[in-house]
Amino acid sequence: MKKYYNECISFVMLVIGILLQDNFPDTVIRLGWYLIALMPVGIPVFKEAWEALRAKDFANEFTLMALAVLGAFCIGEYPEGVAVMLFYAVGEKLQEGAVDKARHSIRTLLDMRPQKVSVRRGEGWSILSPDEVQTGDIIEVKAGEHVSLDGKLHEESAFFNTATLTGESIPKEIKQGEEVLAGMIPCEQVIHLTVSRTADNSTLSRILKLVEEAAEQKAPTELFMRKIARIYTPIVMAVALLILAAPFIYSLFCPSYAYLFSEWLYRALVFLVVSCPCALVISIPLSYFAGIGAASRKGILFKGGNYLDAISRIDTVIFDKTGTLTTGNFKVGRIEGTLPSEVILTYVAAAESQSTHPMAKAIQLYAAEQAVEPLPVTFSKEWAGYGLEAVADGKHILAGSLHLLDKFQISYPEELRMIPETIIACAIDRSYAGYILLTDEIKPDAAPAIRQLKRMGIGHIAVLSGDKAPLVQHIAQQLDITHAHGDLLPDGKVAHLQRLKEAGRRIAFVGDGINDAPVLALSDAGIAMGGLGSDIAIDTADIVIQNDRLTQLPAAIKTGRSVRQIVWQNIIFAFAVKLIVLALGAWGLANLWEAVIADTGVALLAVCNSLRIGHIINR
C-alpha cells in the first residue's frame, strides 16, 4: 500500500468531502478542502505538464489532465476535478506496475548470477566478486549453483541445466575443454572452469544487454502510433475549444439560443479527458516489451520490436543447410587422392586449424584422433564461400570446395563433381592432392519444424547452400522442401534473395550467423540458429535462437504474430471506446466521472491484454 500512499490520502479526502458536501459552511472552505485532496495526486502531473510546456511540448497527456482539472475547478465541479486526477494517478501506477512486471521477468536473469565466486589464488581458494575475476583464472562452482562466468570445463564431462539461457529443460552434457556459459547450473557435481570471458563480456551479460536494448528498437506500428498521437492530441484540443466556442458564436447570430458557458466548458472538459491517448502510449510498447521478454525466456532473442513486426509478416523462409537443417557434426568418411591419406590429412588439418567452421572442427578432431602432428602455419587466408589458403611446412595449401580449385585454376578428376556428399578438396603447391569426404545428418526436429511452418501458411520454403546441388536436393527431398539450390557462393545466395524480394516476398533467412552475414542482412528477418555462445551470431542476426532447435522458429513466428494481433486489438478497442464516449461527451450525455473511467479503464484493459502475450506464447 505504500506505493499508493498519496492516492489513498486523496481518495479518503474525496469521499469525506462528498459525504459532508452539504455541511460545508463556506465555499472557500469547500474549495480549500478539495485543493488539499488534489495536491497528493495532482502536483506530480502539474509538474510534468509544466516541464513539457517549458520544452514547448503542448500536446501531451499531462497537459490534457491539467487543463481538465483546472476547468473543473473553474466551474465549481471540485469532486469531479479531484476524481479525474485520482483515477488518472491510480491508472498510471497500475500501468507502471505492469511495465515493471514485464521488465522484472527479464531482469530476474541477472539475479540468478552469484554475487560471489570461488577463485583459485595460490594453493587455496578466495571468495571474490565476479567483476574481480580475470580471464585465465580458475573458478569452482558447486552442484546447484549458477555459473557466474564463461569458462572451459576441467572435468572429463558434466551435465548442466541450461534453462536460464535456452529454455531447454533437458540437461546438456558438456565435455572437457568445451565452454560452459554463465547462467548454466551443474547438476550433479562440483566443477572447475578456466575463465574465458570477464563478467561484463559473458554470454549471459550480452544476452541481457541485447534484450534490454531491444526495448529501444521501436516497431513500425509503435512509431506510426506515436506519430498519430502527435497529430491526434492537438486536433482533439482544438475540437474541445471548438465545442466551447461554437455554441457561443451561434448564440451571437441567434439571440433566442441561451448559451451557458459552464455547461459547454464541462462538455469540452469531458472531451479532453476522454481524448487522452495513454491507453495507446502505454499498451503498445508494453506489448512489444512483453513479447521480447516472453520469447527470451524460451531462448529466442529478438533484437527489437521492429523484428517482432518483421517476422509476423514473412511469407518465405529460406534455410542454410550446414548447421541449420543438419547437425553440423561432421565426421570424416574417407580420404582419397594421389598422395597417402596421412599426408592429405596432415596438410588439410594444418589449413583448417585456422578456421572455426564445423567442417574444420571435424577434420581437426579426426587428425587428433589419428595422432597427426600439427604443422606450423605461417600464412592463412579464408576465401568466403570457397575455403582456406595456407602456407604450412613451407608448402602452399588449398583446402575447400571444388570452387576453390577452380578459382586457382587447378585441375582435378572430373568424377569429383559427381560425388553427392560433402568433400574438402586439397591442392598442395598448386597440384591436386586428394579430398576428404565428410558425412552429416539431418536434425531430428527439422521435419516437424517444416511441417509447422507449412501449417502456419508459410508458402515458400527453400534451401540455399554452397554444398553440391545433388546433396542439397536430396536433403530437401527428405524434408519435403520443394525449392533447393546448391553450389552457391555468398553472392549467389544474395542474388537469389534479391530476386525473391523483387517479386514481393517477405523473407526470413535462417543460418548459422557466421558465414551468412550478407543474406542475414538482406533478409527482412535474419535468424541465427545455434547462437548460444557465438559472438558473431549475436552480432549479425536480427533474431537469435539459442538452443539450436528448429521448432523454435515456428514459435518465434507465433510470438511476432501474437504481439501484432494484440497491438491492433488494443488500437481498435481504444479508438472505438474513445470515439463513442467523445461523441456522448460532446452532446452532453457523458460526465467527467464517466470520461475518466472510460479513459483509465480502456488503458488498464489494454495493458492487461498486452500482458496476455506471455500466456499465449507458452501455450
Protein Blocks (a to p, Z undefined) as FASTA:
>chain_A
ZZmmmmmmmmmmmmmmmmmmmmpmbfklmmmmmmmmmmmmmmmmmmmmmmmmmnopabcf
klmmmmmmmmmmmnopamlmmmmmmmmmmmmmmmmmmmmmmmmmmmmmmmmpcfbdcdde
hjbccdddfklpcehiacdddehiacfbdcddfbfbdcddfklmnopabdcdddehiacd
ehiacfkbccddddfbdfklgmklmmmmmmmmmmmmccfklmmmmmmmmmmmmmmmmmmm
mmmmmmmmmmmmmmkbccdfklmmmmmmmmmmmmpcklmmmmmmmmmmmmmmmmmmnopa
cfbfklmmmmmmpcbdcddfehplpnoiacdfbdcdjbdfklmmmmmmmmmmmpcbfklm
mmmmmmmmnopacdddfbdcddehiaccddeehiacddddfklmmmnopacdfklmmpmb
dcddddeehiafbdcdddddddfklmmmmmmmmmnopabdcdddfbdfklmmmmmmmnop
abdcehiafklmmmmmmmmmmnopacddddehlmmmmmmmmpmbdcdehkgopaklmmmm
mbdcfkopaklmmmmmmmmmmmmmmmmmmmmmmmmmmmmmmmmmmnopacfklmmmmmmm
mmmmmmmmmmmmmmmmmZZ
